């Protein structure tokens, strides 16, 4: 659904900027 796509986009964005840890903490 929409939220799954949004989460996937956010994860990819975080990984591309090297903030994967921040992403995990936010969620």
RARA-V305419 format. One record per backbone hydrogen bond with DSSP energy under -0.5 kcal/mol. NH is the residue of the N-H (numbers start at 1). CO is the residue of the C=O. Records with the same first field share a line. If there is no record, write none. Layout:
BEGIN
NH = CO + CO
END
This chain:
BEGIN
5 = 1
6 = 2
7 = 3
8 = 4
9 = 5
10 = 6
11 = 7
12 = 8
13 = 9
14 = 10
15 = 11
16 = 12
17 = 13
18 = 15
19 = 14
23 = 19
24 = 20
25 = 21
26 = 22
27 = 23
END
